[in-house]
Amino acid sequence: MADTRPRVWVSQPLLDDIVDRLGAHFEVDAAREVTAWSPDAIAARLREADGALVTLNERVGAAQVAGATRLRAIANVGVGYNNLDVAALQARGIVATNTPDVLTETTADMGFALLLAAARRITEGERWLREGHWTQWSFDTLLGHDVHGSTLGILGMGRIGQAIARRGAHGFGMRVVYHNRNRLPGGIERNSRAAWVDFDTLLRESDHLVLVLPYSPQTRHVIDAPALAKMKPTATLTNIARGGLVDEDALADALAAGNLASAALDVFEGEPAVNPRLLALRNVVLTPHAGSASRATRRAMATLAVDNLVAALGRGPQAGNPPTPIAGKAPAKR
């Protein structure tokens, strides 16, 4: 007998034991291998689905949902959701959700690891060693820049930004400054030991600048050539947010000219493609969008995404009330 339950599409392999929970409520079409779905292929999958669980790889806009008459919910695996056209989903009455909070501390760990690697030239030193250049210890080999006691600048002071601030202030004795569209309440500032400054002051005073703000058309290339020119030549730049925040050619120019000491990037504007100019530079640390990549955190993200999808489609103990909605109203329990 045919399965007449709602149908959900899972766009990429996740964790089988967690995704299998969907089978208690739905007919599940889950990808078994990593797939680069074309826009038309995404549209075709969504046309047959009542719900979908997608990753940042899948861009879902008006064209992808135009023929998806059954589609009622999309659960995104990730805190960022610029892969979703939220306005287009809202116009169709489609609930959208994401997975915040559960990845905050792990991503902050990664951000600080990248900051340290850039400041102390860790990957540059390893590469130099592996290439056989280390024949004798010398006093001035691979001199980097101190992190302890320096000024940490944070652009975007949400949950992850605050977690990075705490690591810097409490763990490394750093002076912390931040810039946000809105200044944080005093209690949060005190807990983070962070002071609000304007954007130009942030650029000018940061020894180590970390980007943790959401991507939008307004924040695209917020770090461009004029912004980089305001930074110290001894400063580092770390981006764990979205690649489009940085003008990568301008960054490559600054790094190559010695106008910026180093950079660490976990995200790229055209990822998974990486600007070849960045690949050629030794004073930039490059990682493949791995900010939340710990076993425990990825399990938590997949679990929250499944909980969101089940609830958004009116099933389970939280029916009609997905834990972390972005937009839309879920139906009551079905």
Order of alpha helices (4+ residues) and beta strands (2+ residues): beta-alpha-beta-alpha-beta-alpha-beta-alpha-beta-alpha-alpha-beta-alpha-beta-alpha-beta-alpha-beta-alpha-beta-alpha-beta-alpha-beta-alpha-beta
